[in-house]
């Protein structure tokens, strides 16, 4: 039994609908992006460290989240090329000095001259908000402590505090964000419309 034009058109319509739905699902998940911001200017000629952060030292670094969906940080640690066994407490405070994130990690998990990332659930309405990163080591002693790399403040960022004393550097800190990127979805939809128009033209005139 020959295939009628009606069945062909119906098959094309079903395939088109399935294709559009598949594209929409892909676009939705693809537009949920992760971005990072480097909160310092990397200059290998001027790199320094906080020095050993033992139990007598508290480090504080103020920063501003520049995007929605603030969801993590990473710090560049130095272990003095040894295996330390102390713990390090990391807290993030919001503009009301409320603790929005807190974690204690074992310095044995840190690698020398490497970033260590901490993730948490994306925060809503985080863009433009100020936060304070607080770092302390309740049981670290000289020879069993880590340091964090620092760089000179050249971007107008706030320098970190060491025991409430202002320094000239900023911590080697990165911030991470997960959010729905509307610009990405607009571009994807535009290309989808172009493809649909092209396919329609082929079906109609070829």
C-alpha positions as CSV (number, residue, x, y, z in Angstrom):
1,X,0.0,0.0,0.0
2,X,1.5,3.3,-1.1
3,X,2.4,5.9,1.4
4,X,0.2,8.9,1.1
5,X,1.3,12.5,1.2
6,X,-0.9,12.9,4.4
7,X,1.1,10.2,6.2
8,X,4.4,11.7,5.0
9,X,3.4,15.1,6.3
10,X,2.2,13.6,9.6
11,X,5.5,11.8,10.0
12,X,7.5,14.9,9.3
13,X,5.3,16.9,11.8
14,X,5.9,14.2,14.5
15,X,9.7,14.2,13.8
16,X,9.8,18.0,13.9
17,X,7.9,18.1,17.2
18,X,10.2,15.5,18.8
19,X,13.2,17.4,17.5
20,X,12.0,20.7,18.9
21,X,11.2,19.1,22.3
22,X,14.6,17.5,22.4
23,X,16.3,20.7,21.5
24,X,14.4,22.6,24.2
25,X,15.4,20.1,26.8
26,X,19.0,20.3,25.7
27,X,18.9,24.1,25.7
28,X,17.4,24.3,29.2
29,X,20.1,22.1,30.7
30,X,22.9,23.7,28.6
31,X,22.0,27.2,29.7
32,X,22.5,26.2,33.3
33,X,26.2,27.2,33.3
34,X,29.0,27.4,35.8
35,X,31.4,30.3,35.8
36,X,34.3,31.3,38.0
37,X,35.8,34.6,38.9
38,X,39.4,35.1,39.9
39,X,39.5,37.6,42.7
40,X,43.2,38.5,42.3
41,X,45.7,39.4,39.6
42,X,48.2,36.6,39.1
43,X,51.7,37.9,39.0
44,X,54.4,35.2,39.4
45,X,57.0,37.9,40.0
46,X,55.1,39.2,43.1
47,X,53.6,36.0,44.5
48,X,53.7,35.7,48.3
49,X,52.0,33.7,51.1
50,X,50.2,34.4,54.3
51,X,52.9,32.6,56.1
52,X,52.1,29.6,58.3
53,X,48.6,29.8,59.6
54,X,48.9,28.3,63.1
55,X,46.4,28.4,65.9
56,X,47.3,32.0,66.8
57,X,46.4,33.3,63.4
58,X,43.0,34.2,61.8
59,X,42.8,35.2,58.2
60,X,39.9,37.3,56.8
61,X,39.2,38.2,53.2
62,X,36.3,40.3,52.1
63,X,35.0,39.8,48.6
64,X,31.9,40.6,46.4
65,X,30.0,37.9,44.5
66,X,29.7,39.3,41.0
67,X,27.1,36.8,39.7
68,X,23.9,35.0,40.8
69,X,24.1,31.4,42.1
70,X,27.3,31.8,44.2
71,X,28.1,28.1,44.9
72,X,31.8,27.7,45.8
73,X,35.3,28.9,46.4
74,X,38.8,27.7,45.8
75,X,42.0,28.7,47.5
76,X,45.6,28.2,46.4
77,X,47.4,26.5,49.3
78,X,51.0,25.8,50.1
79,X,51.9,22.9,52.4
80,X,55.7,23.6,52.5
81,X,56.1,20.3,50.6
82,X,55.2,18.3,53.7
83,X,52.3,16.3,55.0
84,X,50.5,18.3,57.6
85,X,48.0,16.8,60.0
86,X,46.3,19.8,61.5
87,X,42.7,21.0,60.7
88,X,41.6,24.2,59.0
89,X,38.2,25.9,59.7
90,X,36.7,27.9,56.8
91,X,33.6,30.1,57.2
92,X,31.8,32.5,54.9
93,X,29.8,35.3,56.4
94,X,27.1,37.4,54.7
95,X,26.5,41.1,55.0
96,X,24.7,40.5,58.3
97,X,27.6,38.6,59.7
98,X,25.5,35.4,59.5
99,X,27.4,32.2,58.8
100,X,26.2,30.9,55.4
101,X,28.9,28.3,55.0
102,X,31.2,26.5,57.3
103,X,33.5,23.5,56.9
104,X,36.6,22.0,58.6
105,X,39.1,20.2,56.5
106,X,42.2,18.1,57.2
107,X,45.3,19.8,55.9
108,X,46.6,16.3,55.0
109,X,44.1,16.5,52.1
110,X,45.8,19.6,50.7
111,X,48.4,19.4,48.0
112,X,51.3,21.7,47.7
113,X,50.9,24.6,45.3
114,X,47.4,23.4,44.3
115,X,43.9,24.8,44.5
116,X,41.4,23.2,46.9
117,X,37.7,23.8,46.0
118,X,34.8,23.9,48.4
119,X,31.2,23.6,47.0
120,X,27.8,24.4,48.4
121,X,24.3,24.9,47.2
122,X,23.9,27.9,44.8
123,X,22.8,31.0,46.7
124,X,19.9,33.1,45.3
125,X,20.3,36.8,44.7
126,X,24.0,36.7,45.4
127,X,25.1,39.1,42.7
128,X,26.6,42.3,44.2
129,X,26.5,40.9,47.7
130,X,29.5,41.2,50.0
131,X,30.9,38.3,51.9
132,X,33.7,37.7,54.4
133,X,35.9,34.6,54.2
134,X,37.3,33.6,57.6
135,X,40.1,31.0,58.0
136,X,41.6,29.7,61.2
137,X,43.4,26.6,62.3
138,X,42.4,25.5,65.8
139,X,45.1,22.9,66.3
140,X,47.9,23.9,64.0
141,X,51.4,24.6,65.3
142,X,54.6,25.8,63.7
143,X,55.9,23.1,61.4
144,X,52.4,21.5,61.1
145,X,50.5,24.3,59.4
146,X,49.7,25.4,55.9
147,X,49.8,28.8,54.1
148,X,47.7,30.4,51.4
149,X,49.2,32.1,48.4
150,X,48.6,35.9,48.0
151,X,49.1,38.5,45.3
152,X,49.5,42.3,45.4
153,X,46.1,44.1,45.3
154,X,46.1,45.8,41.8
155,X,42.3,45.6,41.1
156,X,40.9,47.6,44.0
157,X,40.0,44.5,45.9
158,X,40.1,44.6,49.7
159,X,43.4,43.3,51.1
160,X,43.2,40.4,53.5
161,X,43.4,40.8,57.2
162,X,45.8,38.9,59.4
163,X,44.7,39.0,63.0
164,X,42.6,42.1,62.1
165,X,45.7,43.8,60.7
166,X,45.5,45.0,57.1
167,X,48.0,43.6,54.6
168,X,49.0,44.7,51.2
169,X,47.9,41.6,49.4
170,X,44.7,39.6,48.5
171,X,44.3,35.9,48.9
172,X,44.5,33.7,45.8
173,X,40.8,33.2,45.8
174,X,38.4,32.0,43.1
175,X,34.6,32.2,43.4
176,X,32.2,29.9,41.5
177,X,28.6,30.4,40.3
178,X,25.8,28.3,38.8
179,X,22.9,30.1,37.1
180,X,20.6,30.1,34.2
181,X,22.2,32.1,31.3
182,X,19.5,33.8,29.4
183,X,21.9,35.0,26.7
184,X,22.9,31.5,26.0
185,X,19.3,30.3,25.6
186,X,18.5,33.3,23.3
187,X,21.3,32.3,21.0
188,X,20.3,28.7,21.0
189,X,16.7,29.6,20.2
190,X,17.8,31.8,17.4
191,X,19.8,29.0,15.8
192,X,16.9,26.6,16.3
193,X,14.6,29.0,14.5
194,X,17.1,29.3,11.6
195,X,17.3,25.5,11.4
196,X,13.5,25.1,11.5
197,X,13.1,27.7,8.7
198,X,15.7,25.9,6.6
199,X,14.1,22.5,7.1
200,X,10.7,24.0,6.3
201,X,12.1,25.5,3.1
202,X,13.5,22.1,2.1
203,X,10.2,20.3,2.7
204,X,8.2,22.9,0.8
205,X,10.3,23.6,-2.2
206,X,12.6,20.7,-2.8
